[in-house]
């Protein structure tokens, strides 16, 4: 691959250089307009948005045509409003984003400011622009910082976070917020935030709102507009690292919590020799001795029989919970007993998100807290397929070029490396490798102590909360003061980061302090050598290590980084740590003496590459399997949206009738003893007429006779019920049946996905088998949809239906479950317990009893139903 690329570069030239050369010409065009906008008064500058919108409204005028003016305007406005002028390389970055590509910019090059250029330009179309960040804090911070600029230019800014939504409003002041700029975020409904010209939010929230919009039962409840243009910040984290897990919204399903408790006890009694664990792939299975032990404990002769399928399922999850998932690393247990996942990439608590397939319940049983009800999937989408829904997609990060092939293959995005504005002055030292973790932690504490004496600020990064707190305990022994930042206290993130660059500051942080964290150096720190960044272990991903390094030496500042590694670290232990420890023994190295060895460092890098390889395979598998259901999802969601928006679906009903007639009349009655019975089950017509149709020998004539008969039935039914009521009835019935079948289809597809790997035993490709079987399932869904919809519509009597009770039938099983899922906060990887969109309340709530919650939930449901009926009456 490399040699091929070299050959192509020699023949056609370096594509990166060619792209940059073309963009540099446009930078000159923007530069020539600088004097024009500099000469304008502030009020005139603010009015230029309307001028550009008028230009854009003219025929054949494109965004590219007004790009030089738009970029020059933003550059001058930023200079006056924010006191920051875009560098030429930032203009290049902005153009790369506007063109729908990935801009790789070194950390500290001002990506947040770069985004304002394409965001403003594309917002002029008034179709909405989404800026996607890795966490809620950055979404609020960036919207607050840049909202001031957009407001000056006459554009509105919204923010979507886990449990709230806001509009940037310079007149609003939330005095309780510790960050002065974030005080300007006024609480708003989700719909208002999406209606803004620019909306900031996290990948999860944008994705979940897309799924939620496809579960509502009233067009008024839709949140999002069409997905137009998205700029993804830290694009490698969101579109690659986090793309292994699909987004899932689910609701409670009936299952006995006692099963989880019983199997948690069984798993706890097993010894290491009773199971085989693969930490690389996060898999565990029973050994022969383990099978025997479990069979004795359960009192069964053979664990692996059809009767014990449910037992094996519970045992697998209990075993995974016991052996692979660690407290304070993979999850934390809150004071109220809630098990909360810790994001492995960002180190943040993922409130409301739950492991699927019973794993979360198994962990709750292991930790002896209340086991929540298991869930059933209501909606799901992979990040890959969600982001491909945008008409235009782009992204920016400091580390993307190594993943250029994946960006192109999956998202059709090219990666362009943007030159840095200033040379990097940071010193990246070789790793220090220790024999034991104890020796490593002692050395980290000593290094912090030494740097602290010099007055240099120190940032210490760790991969988990437990390691974060271990380092804190070492510093406590030394009597050294520090700030600690992890998922347990991230509400103080802004103030801790603000202090992290000051003289003598010591900050212990998890991956929270990796991406997007801007640590500004305090007075006199540059002269001392800048910020020191210490990595207390290597992460599975090289990019996350590089992001931590990037906290130091930003924008040409001096800095120093070094990783401290031990052979007992997870990455080292899994990949040849014992061999390296044995080598250190032979060399007579004690636990407190580090070695610096390029061969060992290369082994670490190779281990990271291997893990990245596993993860790539996992992501590839997710997208390949999700591509199959994505085709089904798009068909279902498209017809559902048509119904929701009140479109006339008579043509769809006529198509269903046509398909049903073709199937029923494929053979004459003499060849099908149940001809009359099957015909009458769908179409209640006179038996004599059915016999006439069935007796016709010519296939075409038989079909035409049936069509004529049913056309009259349909027409008569419409006259009896009334045209408008008939159209409403068709929409209501279709929606009810479609939602029910879609839920079943998702469950069937999940079961198919879980069991399909067994096909490989028979030398068959599981993916091919999955495609074939899923198509059969979808064809089954379509057949059931046709039968159920026609049976109801064709058999309904005028006395059964009125315009009013058609409206009352509008709620479906899916919409009812969706409401319950959100209110109860039990969505797998999805839900957030939040105040309704109509009212925002920031006060702390007392916990309610189950009876109170159920009563409140019923009242809320009745209120929503009444509101929907009132809206429909007003529309009529």
N, C-alpha and C positions, 0 to 999 in steps of 0.2 A: 504493500500500500504506500509506504513512504517513498520507495524508489519510483513508483508510478507518478506520485505527486511531483517528485523532483524533475522527472522527464517532462511532465506537462508544464511546469513552471519555466523550464528552459525554452520550450517551444513557444508558449503563449505569454510568458512573463508572470510575475508574482501577482495573483488576483487581488491580494490585499493592497499592494502598492497602487494597482490600477484604480481600485475603488477610491482610495484616499486621494489620489491625484485629481479625480473627477470632482470629489467633494470640496477640495481646496479651491477650485475655480468658483464654486458657489459661495464659499466663505468670503472671497473678494467682492462678490456682488453684494453680500450683506454689509461688508465693511464700507462700501461706497455709499450706503444709505444711512450710515451712522450720523453724519453731520446733519442730515435732514431732520432726524428725530431729536437730536441734541438741541436743535434750535427751537423746538416746540415748547410752549408753556405746558405746565403739568395738566391743566384742564384740557388742552388740545390733544395731548398725548392720550388721555383717558378716552377721548371720543373716537380714536382711530379704529377701535373694534367695529363700530358701526360702519365705518368707511370700508373696511376689509370685507365685512359681511355683504355689503352692497356689490362690491366687485365680484364676490364669489357667486352671487345670485344671477349674474349675467351668464348667458348661454356659452358653453364651451370653456368657461373659466374653471380651472382646477385648483386644488390646494397647492400643487407644485408651482403654479403661476404666481401665487401670492406669498410663497414661502419666504423669499428674501425680505419682503416688507414685514411679515409677521415676526420673523426671527429678530430683525433689527428693532422692531417695536418692543418686543419682550426684553431684549438686552438693555435698552435704554430705560424701560420702566423698572426693571429689576435694580438697575443702578440707583434710581431715585427712591424707590420704595424700600428695598431691602439693603441697599448699600453694597450690592454685589454685581459686578459686571461679568458677563459670560466670556471666558477665554475662547480663542479661535478653535481649540481642540474640543471645547464643549459644544460649539456650534456644529462641528463635524459629528459628534456623538448624537446630537439632536436630529440631524438629518438621517443618520443610520436608523434611528428609532422610527422616524416618520416613514421611512421606506419599508418598514416591516421586517427589520432584522434585529440581531442581538449585538449590542455594543459592549465589547469587553473593555472596561476602564479600570485602571488600577485604583485600589482603595485610597480614599482621600481626594479623588479628582472631582468631587462635587456632582455625583450622579443625580442627587435630588434636584439640583438647580438645572442640570441638563434636561431633565424630563419636562420642565416647564415649557420648553420650546415646542416640541411636537404636541404636547398636551394642549397648549393654547391654539396652535394652528388647527388641529383636528376638531377642537371644541367649537370652532367657528361654523362648522356644518350643522350644529345644534342637534346632533344625533347621540351625544353622550360619549364621554371618554372615561375609562376605568383605569386607575393606577393601583396596581396590586402589590401589596407589601407582605413581609413574612410574619408580622405580628400586629396586634391591635395597637400597641404603643407607637410603632412607627407610622401606622396609618393616621393616627391622631396627630402625631408630631409633624409629619410632612404636610398634612392638610392645614394645620395651624400656621406653619411657617410660610407655605406658598399660597395659602388662602388669601393673605393680605395682598399679594401681587395680583392674583386673579380677580379679586374684588375691585382693585384699582382699575383693571382693564374691563370691568363690566361683566365678569363671569361669576357664576355661583359655584360653591364648592361643598360637596356633601361627604360624609364619613360613615362607613358601615363597620361596626365592630361586633364582637361576640354577642353582647346583650343590650346594645343600644345603637342609636344612629343620630347624627348631628348635621347641622348646617353651619358653615363658617359665617359668623355675624359680628362685625366690628362694634356694633352697638350693644351686644350682649356681654355680660361680665359675670362669670362664675367664680366668685372670690374664694371659694373653698379649694380650688385647684391650685396645687403648688407650682405648676408651670404657667407663667404669666400668659404665654401665647395661647395655650390650650383653653384658657378661660373664655375665649371667643367662640367656642364650639357650643352652639345652642341646640338643645335636644329637639329632635324632629322625628316624624314618622319615617319608616323605611322607604316608603314611596316617594316622599319629598327628597330624601337623600339621593335616590336614584334619578329623580327628575332634574337634579342639578346638572350644570354643564359638565362638571368634573366630579367624579366620585372616587374617593380613596377607600380601600378596604383590604381585607386579607383574602387569599385564595380560597380558604375554606368558606368564608361568608358569601363571596360571590357565587361559589359553586352550590352551596346549600340553598341560597335564595333562588337560584335557577330551578333546583329540584322542588322547593316549596311552591314556586309559582305554577308548577305542573301538577300540584295537588289541590289547588284552591277550587272552590265551587262557585265563585262569583268573579266576574271580570274586574270588579271594583277592588278586589283584594290582591290583584297582581302588583308586584313590587317593581320588577325590572322592566326597562325598555328593551328593544332589540339589542343584542350584543354587537356593538359597532367596532370599537377600537380599544385595545388594552395594552398598557405598558406594564410589564412585570419586572419589578425591582428584585434583585437577587434571583434572577431568572433560573440559574442552575439549581438553586435550593428548591424552588417551587415546582419547576417543570421536570426536574430530574430526581433530586434526592427524595422529595415527598410524593413523587408520582407512583410509588410502589403500592400505595394504599388507595383504593377507590373511595369516593365519598358515598356514605350510606345514611339514609334516614329510615328509622324503623320505629315500630310501636310494640308494646308489650304482647308477648304470646304466652299462652298457658304452659307452665312447666313447674314441677314441684321443687322448691329450693332445697328440700331435704336431700335430694339426689346429689347435689353439689357438696353438701356438708359431709355426706357419707363417703364420697369418693375423695374428698380432701383428706379425711382421716386415713384412708387406705394409702394414698400417695405419700403421706407423711411417714408411714411405717416402712416404706421401701428404702433399701440401702443402695449406695451407688452401683453395686454389682447387679442390681435388679433391673437396671435400664441402660440403654445405649443413647448417649447424648451427642448431638452434632451442633455445637454452638455457632458454627459458621452459618449454618442454614436455619438455625433456631428450630431444630427438630429433635424429638426424643421418642424412643419406643422401648417396649419391655424386652428384656433379655429372657432366655428360657426359664431361668430361676425366678424372674419377676412374674412371668405368666403363671407358674406353679403357685407362687405365694398369693397372687390375686385370686386365682380360682378357689384356693382354700378359704380365703377371707369372704368371698362371695357365695361359697357353697355350690359352685357349679363344676361340672366335669370338663366342659370345653368352653372357654371364653369366646372363641371365634365361631359362633353359630348365628344364624339369622335371629334367634330369640334374644341374643345378647348384643345386638347392634347398638341399642341405646346405652347399654352399660359401657361398651367400648368407647363410645363418643364421650361420655362423662369422664371415663378414666383418662383418655388422651388429654383432655383439657386440664384435668386435675394435675396430671404429671407435668404438663407444660408450665402450669402456674407454680408448681413446687420447685422445679429445677431450672427453668430458663428465665423466669421473670423475677427480678430482684427488687425488694422494697427500697425506696429512696434512690433508685437508679432508673428503673423502668416506670415506676409509679410511686405515689406517696399515699399514705392514709391520713386523711384530714381528721381534725378533732371531733367532727360529727360522725366519723366512721366511713365517710365516702372515700372510695378508691379512685384516685385521679391520675390519669396517664401523664407521664413526663415526656415531652417531645424530644426524641433523641437528637434532632438536628439543632433545635433552638434552646433546649434546656428549660422550656416554659411548661407550666401546668396547662393541660388541655381540658379545661372545665367543660362538662357536658358531653365529652367524647368518651366512648366506651369501646373496648375490644369486642369484636363480633364472634359469632359461633360459640357462645357460652364461655369463652375464655375469661371475660371480665367477672362473670359470676363465680368461676372457679377460683379466681384470685380473692374475691370477697370471702368465699368459704375458707380459703387458706388463712386469711387474716382474721377470721372469727368476727367479721362484721356482718351487718344485715345483707343477705343475698337478694339483689334486685331481680325483678322478673326478666326472663329472657325475651328476646325481641324477634319480630318478623319484619322483613324488608318491605318498605313502602316505595322507596325510590333510590336509585343508585346511578352513579356516573364516575368514570375515571377522570383524573385531571387532564389526561391527554385529550380525551374526547370533548371535555367541557371547553377547554381553551381553543380547540379547533372550531368551535361554534362562532367565534368572533370573526367579523369580516376582515379585520386586520389585527395582527398580533406582533408585538415586539418586546424586547427585554434588555436588561442591562445588569451587569455584574462585574466583579473583578476577576472572576475565574470561570471562563466558559470555553476557551479555545480547545481544551483537551476533550470536550464533549461536542465538538462541532458536528461530527458525523451523526450523533443522536439527535441534535437539534434539527438537522436537515431531514433526516429520515422520518422522524415522528411529527415534527411541526412545520416542516418546509421553511425553516429559518436559517439564514446564513449568519455566521459569526464574523464580525469585523473588529479587529483590534485597533483601538483608538490610542494615538501617541499620548504620553503623559505630558502635562504642562511644565512640570519641574522634574529634574532627575531625582531618583530615590536615594536618600542619604542613610537609610536604615541599615544596620548591620545584623545579618541573620547568622547566628553561630551554629556550629555543628551540635547535634544532639549529645547530651550526657547520658550514658547508659549505666544503670546500677543493677547490682545483683538482686537486691530485694526492694520491696516497696517501702519498708521502714527506712532503709538507707537513703532512698530517693527523697522521701518526705522530709527527712532530717536535713538533707542538702538543700531542698527548696526553702525551708525555714531559715537556714543559715544565709542563703543568697539574698532572701528578702531583707534580713537583718542588716546585711552589708550594704545593700543599695539604699536602705532606709537611712543609714548613717550618713550617706552621701547627699541625702535630701532628694533623691530621684523618685518620682512616682513609679509604682509597680502594679501591673495588672497580672493576676495569676488566673489562668484558665484551666478548668477541669471538665471532664466529660459527664459527670454526674453529681447529684446533690451530696451523696455520701462521701465522695472524694473531696468535694468542696468543703464539707464540714470537718473532714479529717485534717486538712491543711489548717483550718481555723483552730483546731485543738492544739496543733503544734505551735502556732503563734501565741496561743493563750499561755502555754508553758513558758514562752520567752517573754511574756508581758508586753507584747507588741500590739498596738491598736490597729484595727482594720475595719473596712466596710465589707459586708458580705452580700452578694447579689445572686439569688437563685430563684427558682419558681415559687418558693415559699414566701418570699418577701418582695416580689417584683413590682408591688405598688409604689415602692420608693425608688424605682429605677432611675427616673429623671434626675433626682437630687444626688444619687450615688455616682452616676456617670458625670455629672457636673463637677464633682469633687475629684474624680479619678485622675485628672491631669495636673493637680496642684502639687506643690513641693511636699515631699514626704508622704503622699497619699498611698495607701495600700488597699487594693480592691481585689477580693477573691470572688470570682464569678464562674458560672457554668457557661454553656454555649450561648446564653442570653446576651453576653457581651461580645459576641462574634460579629454577626452581620449588622450593618447599618448603624453601629454605635460610633458616634463621633466624639472622641475624647480630645478636648482642646487643652493644650499645654498652658499651665499657669505662668505667672511672671518668674523669670530666672531659670526655668526648667530647661529651655533650649541650651543654655550655657553649660548645664550639668550633663548634657548628653541625651536629653529627651526621655520619653517614656520607655520603661523596661517591660517587656511582655514575656512572661514565663508560662510555658505550656507544661502542665503537670502530668500529661500523658498524650500519646498520639491517638487521634480519632480514626475511625474506620475510613473516613473520607479525607483525602489530601486537601480537598477544597476547604473543608471546615478548619483544618490546621492553617491553611493560607489566610483564611478570613481572620483568624485570631492574630496571626503575625501582622496583618494589615491594620490592626488597631494602633500600631506604633509606626512612626515615620510617615505620617500622613502629610500630603501637600509639601513634600520636600523637607519636612522637619527631621531632625536627627532622632534616632531610636535604636533599640537593641532587642533582639528576640532570641529565645533559646528554649528547646524542649528538654524536659527531664523524663527519662524513660526507665522502667525497671523490667526485668524478665518476668515479673509476676503480673504486669499489666495485662488486661484481657487480650489486646491485639498480639502482644509478644507471646503470651502463654499459649494461645491457640495456634500461632504460626511460629514454630521452632524456638520458643522461649527456653525450653529445657536444654536444647543443644547449645544455645548461647550461654546459659548458666553453667553448663558443664565446661565450656571453654574458659569461662572466667575462673572456675575452680582450678583448672589445670594451670592457669597463669598465676594462681595464688592471690586473686583479687578479693579483698574483703568487702562487706556489704556497704561500707561508707565511701569506698573509692570508686569513682566513675571511670569509664573508659570512653574514649572518642574514637570510633572506628568506622571508616567509610563502608566497609563490607557489611557491618551490622546495620548501619543506616540504610543501605541498599536493600537488605533483607526486610526491614520495616516497610520501605517504600513498595517492595514487591508484594508484601502482605496486604498493604492498602489497595494495590492494583487488583489483587485477587478478590478482595471483598467488593471492590467497585464492579468487578466482572460479574460476581454473583448477583449484585444489585441490578446491574444492567439486564441480566437474564430475567430477573424478577419483574422489572418494569416492562420489558419486551413482552413477557407472558401476560401481564395485566392488560396491556393495550391490545394484544392479539385476541384475547378472549373477550375483552370489552367491545372490540370492533364488531363482534358478532351480535351482541345484544344492542349495540348502538343503532344498528339498522332498524331493529324492532322499536326501540325507544323513539326514534325520530318519526316513524310512521304513527305511533300511538299518540305522542305529544302534539303532532301537527293536527290530527283530527280532533283531539281534545281541545286545543286552542280555538279551532274553528267553532266548536260547539259553545265554548265559553264566551266567545265574542258575539254570539247570537246569530251566526251565519245560518242561512238556509241549507240544511243538509238533505233536502229531498233527493238530490242526485245520488247521494251516497246510499240512501234507502233503496232507491231504484236499482242501484248496482247490486246491492245485497239480494234484492228480489230476483234480478236476472241470474245471478250466480246460483241461487237456490233452485230456480226453475230448470236451469241446465242440468243440475245434479239430479233432480227428481225425475226428469223426463229422458234421462240418458238411455233408458230401455223402456219398451212398452210394458203395460200392466201384466200381460201374460208371462213375461220373464221375471216379474217382481211381485210375488204374492202380497207383499205389504205396500203396494203402490198407493192405494187409496188411504190407508192408515197414515203413511208418512206424509202424503200430500195434505191431508186434513189437519195433521198436527201443527203445520205451519200456517195453512191458509183455510179458514173456516168457510168453505164454499159447498154448494149442493153436491151430494154424493153422486147424483146422476151426471152432473157436469164433469166431475172427476173421472168417472168411468168413460165418458165420451173422449176425454183427453187421452186416457190410458189406452183406449182401443185403437187410436190412430197408429198405423204401422210405419208411416214415413217419419223419420226422426225430426226433420226440419218442421213438418206440418204439426207434429205433436208438440214441439216446443212453442211454435207460434200460437197454437190453440191455448196452451197454458198461459202464455204471456197476455193474451187478450182477456182471458178469464180473470187473472189476478189484477190486471190493470183496472178492470171494472170494480173489483172488490176494493182496491186502494182508493179509487175515485169516490165510491159510495161512502167509504169510511170517512174520508175527508169532508164530504158534504154533511154527514151526520154530526160530526164533532165540531166542524168549523175549521177553516183553513189556518188561522193564526194559532188556534189551540193545537191543531195537528202538528204544526211545525215545532211548537214548544214541547209537545209530547215526544216527538222524535228525538229532540235534543236531550231531554231528561232521561229517557229510557236508554238511549245510546251511551250517555255518560255513566249511568249507573252500572250497566252491564260491562262497559269497557274498563272501568276502574276495578271492578271485582275480578275480572279475568286477568288484568295486568298484574295485580298483586299475586295471584296464583301463578302467573307466568314467571314472575321474578323468583318466587320460591322454587318453582320447578327448575329454573335455570341454575339456581344456586345449588340444588341437589345434584343436578347433572354435572356442574363444574367440580363439585367435591368428589364425585365418583368416577369421573372420566379418565383419571390417570391409570385406573386398572385396565383400560383398554390396551395400554402399552404392553401388558403381559402377553397379549395375543398378537404381538408384533404389528399393532396398528397405531397410527399417529393419533394421539389424543386430541390434538387441535382439529384435525380433519373430521374425526368422529364427533367432536363437539359441534362443529359447524353443521354437519348432517343432522344430528339429533335435535339441535336447537331449531333448525328450519322446520322439522316435523312438529316440534312443540308450537312454533309460531303459526304454522298452518292450522294446527288444532285450535289455537286461540281464535283465529279468524273464522273458522267453521263454527265454533261455539258462539262467537259474537253474532254471526249471521242468524243462527238458529234462535238464540235468546231474544234478540232485538225484534225479529220478525214475528215470533210467537206472541210477544206482548202487544206489539203495535196492531197486528192483524186481528187479535182476539179481543181487544178492548172494546167496551160498549159505551155509547154516548152517556149513559147514566153513571158510568164509572169515573168519568173524568170531567173536570172543569178547569178553567184557566187558573183558579186559585190553588186547587190541589195539585196541579202540575208543578207549580212553584214549590209547594210543600215537599214534593218528591225530589227536589233538586239535590239535597244532600246525598252523598254516596258513602259506601263503607270506607273507601279510601280517605275521603275528606274528613269523616268522623274520626278515623284513627289518626290522621295527620294532626288534627286539633289536639287530641289526647296526647300524642307523642311530644308535641312542643310544650304543652302545659306541664306535663309530668317530668320533662327533662330526661327522658330515657332513650333518646335516639342513639342508635349505634353510630359513633363517630359524628353525630350530627347535632343533637339538640342543645339548646340553651334555654335555661329557665329565665324568662324575661317578662317584663311588663308588656302588655299589649301595645301595638304600634300607635293606638289612638291616644294613649296617656303615658307620659313619662314620669316616673317617680324615683328620685335618687335616694330616698330615705331607706334606712335599714329595716327590714321586716322581721317580726317575730315568727318563729317556726310554728306552723299550724298542725293540728291533728289530722289524721287521715280523713275523718268525717268532715272536718271543716274544709279540707282541700276538695273533697268530692262535691260538697255543697256549692263551693265557689265555682268549681268547674262546670257544674250543671247550670248555674245562673249565667255564667259567661256564655255557655253554648246557646241558651235561650235568647240572651241579648243579641248575639251575633245573628241568630236565625231571624229574630224580629227585624233587625237592621236590614238584612238581605231582602226580606219581604217588602219592607217600606221602600227600598231602593227600586225594586221591581215594579211596585205599584206606581211610583212616581214616573218611571220610564214609560209605563203603559198609558 
